Amino acid sequence: MEIIGLYGIGGVGKTTLLKKINNYFLTTDHNFEVVIWVVVSKSASIEKVQEVIRNKLQIPDETWQSRSSKDDKAMEIWKVLKTKKFVLLLDDIWEQLDLIQVGVSLQDNQYKSKIIFTSQSEDLCHQMKAQKRIRVECLAPDEALALFQEEVGEEALNSHPDVLKLAKVVAEECTGLLLALITIGRALASAKTLARWEQAIKELRNFPAKISGMEDELFHRLKFSYDSLQGDTIKSCFLYCSIFLEDCEISINKLIELWIGEGFLAEAGDIYEACVLGRKLEQDLKLACLLEPVETQEYCVKMHEVIRDMALWISSEFGKEKNKVLVYDHAGLFEAQEVARWKEAQRLSLWNTSFEEINEIDQTPTQCPNLQTFLIRKCKDLHEFPTGFFLFMPAIRVLDLSGASSIAELPVEIYNLVTLEYLELSHTKISNLSGELKNLRQLRCLLLDNMYSLQKIPLQVISNLPLWFRQWFSAFAGDNVLFDGGSALVEELQSLEHMKMHPTTMTQRLQRFNLTQAIAFVFVFEKNEAPGKPFCEKLPSTGSCGNQRGKREEPAGMVPELTCSMHLENCESMEELVSSDDEFEENLSLFSRLTSLFLINLPRLQSIYSHSLLLPSLETISVIDCMMLRRLPFYPNNTAADRLKKITGNQSWWDGLLWEDETTRHNFSKYFSRRQ
């Protein structure tokens, strides 16, 4: 028995494809004795499926009615099917269908019958034991345009010389989704003026639900995928993705950080568990075809434009509150009427926008009484915020300014946003943070990565953060971040009750310490006297360090149970990643959760570890410009090969590696990809 699963996002054309397969068998000679078509759908039952099959098999009514139970009816179907070569086409499966309960045996059919089904979930294909899983992709641009023009019709297309050009724009907005092309094409079949086509484009980009048929024919049908998600947590995480631009490549790590900041993953026991849960939810959304992988960016996802439109429609209470989530890209000059919409917004993101263009804000601080989330992305020309901009945001919980990379000073009003729980200032040019930051008593996540202008982290800020399990403090900055009060900051870190100190002697220059899950992610850098080191107890999603001067990275006891990703770059003097001593020998499982290892520009690095390591979770290794590293810490029969997908590096480095034996080299060579 061959089982084939066709899966893909809602409206992509899975049913259309299955109908074509069915029509092929109806109109073409073949060697199957019976072809059975069953629409399963969301509310289908075993009895309903059995009834359709028995009608196709022409089981007599008196025989069928004498079978009172599902099991008896299944046996009757099995008796007939076991003697036939058949094709069973099952359309629109939403949950696992027990074919044996239906009466279809998967084991003892000697005629090489086939079962082909459609689903929106790749995971369900696995549950249905499909030997072949085929993702149905969106139409290519030329095919999409041809279908759209066919649905619109010649009369509308020829109504004005410019309509064909506008029709192409509309078709592109559908991004190849078959159901959207058909629905919108039919809605515009009567559009015979240029103004109507221009209005349609505007509606598609701003309020697509306004277009005839979009809600009933498209969004309501796509919503079945959303309704099938198990639990409110994953539903909230899915809807949140709509705050990013359409066709945006979303960093998975950044997305999970924001999910944590929003409190979606509060059920997790600590920051590490929250990140693991976030990864699982991201994978589940991909399996449900509600998020898509990015082929060129392994650690990014994206959302199909029409799926995103559907998510915005759901977020806006099915179109009733259109201003609940607002996303702006290259907004240009804001009109007063547009800024007024912010008063109703709960989530707002600005992309590629300069506040010099928002004249209305300069004149009067904007009232945002309902705003809970505010993201600034890719606004490199934004040098400062208008005076009083953050004064009237009494409900704000999540503030991400990482896209305002030219900002040099944090507006003073932010220190009074007492409802703030997540503050992201990474990548900005802010040089000083006021001690008033301690006023943010609700703050759970403070992210200060890549702030190379930052002179110091204010004293008492960390100790004043609430001791919640979700707390997250991250500082990955320049060498000067601990100076100008650095010793006092170290003393503050040592004094915290929720921090475990390593038993080794502590110096004022911070030699060694471990952080518990309360402060889950801290990178600190020093100068001269002691090697700078990154420290973490449970690494949530990635670890990074740069410009390290130490010859060795982590002594035993300082390397935590590394999880997910470790990234080391520009550590010019580093010779050994992990030292070998008796204490570490007892903790060889520390790397058991490491999935990715990135080593970049470490010119003196000679060893990751002097012995082999068990790396059962490792998927990716990238070694760039580390020419003195001559060995990888693999056992000859390493379990790393079970999960490993890719080793990237310079060809000359790879050719110069030393191996335990030729078999080991051969086993790992298939994973190597030369750096382009």
Sequence and secondary structure as in RCSB ss.txt:
>XXXX:A:sequence
MEIIGLYGIGGVGKTTLLKKINNYFLTTDHNFEVVIWVVVSKSASIEKVQEVIRNKLQIPDETWQSRSSKDDKAM
EIWKVLKTKKFVLLLDDIWEQLDLIQVGVSLQDNQYKSKIIFTSQSEDLCHQMKAQKRIRVECLAPDEALALFQE
EVGEEALNSHPDVLKLAKVVAEECTGLLLALITIGRALASAKTLARWEQAIKELRNFPAKISGMEDELFHRLKFS
YDSLQGDTIKSCFLYCSIFLEDCEISINKLIELWIGEGFLAEAGDIYEACVLGRKLEQDLKLACLLEPVETQEYC
VKMHEVIRDMALWISSEFGKEKNKVLVYDHAGLFEAQEVARWKEAQRLSLWNTSFEEINEIDQTPTQCPNLQTFL
IRKCKDLHEFPTGFFLFMPAIRVLDLSGASSIAELPVEIYNLVTLEYLELSHTKISNLSGELKNLRQLRCLLLDN
MYSLQKIPLQVISNLPLWFRQWFSAFAGDNVLFDGGSALVEELQSLEHMKMHPTTMTQRLQRFNLTQAIAFVFVF
EKNEAPGKPFCEKLPSTGSCGNQRGKREEPAGMVPELTCSMHLENCESMEELVSSDDEFEENLSLFSRLTSLFLI
NLPRLQSIYSHSLLLPSLETISVIDCMMLRRLPFYPNNTAADRLKKITGNQSWWDGLLWEDETTRHNFSKYFSRR
Q
>XXXX:A:secstr
 EEEEEE STTSSHHHHHHHHHHHHHHS  S SEEEEEE  TT  HHHHHHHHHHHHT  HHHHHT  SHHHHHH
HHHHHHTTS EEEEEEEE S   HHHHT  SSS TT  EEEEEES HHHHHHTT SEEEE     HHHHHHHHHH
HH HHHHTSSTTHHHHHHHHHHHTTT HHHHHHHHHHTTT  SHHHHHHHHHHHHH GGGSTTIIIIIIHHHHHH
HHTSSSHHHHHHHHHGGGS TT  EEHHHHHHHHHHHTTTTTSSSHHHHHHHHHHHHHHHHHTTSSEEETTEEEE
EE  HHHHHHHHHHHTTTTT TTSEEEEES  S  HHHHHGGGG SEEEEES  GGG HHHHHS    TT  EEE
EES TT     TTTTTT TT  EEE TT TT  S  GGGGG TT  EEE TT       GGGGG TT  EEE TT
BTT     TTHHHHS   TT EEE  B GGGGSSSHHHHHHHHHH TT    SS   TT       TTS  EEE 
  TTS  EEE SS  SEEEEES   SEEE TTTS   EEEEEEE  TT  EEE   HHHHTTGGGGTEEEEEEEE
S TT  BS SS    TT  EEEEES TT       TT GGGGT  EEEE HHHHHT   SSHHHHHHHHTTEEE 
 
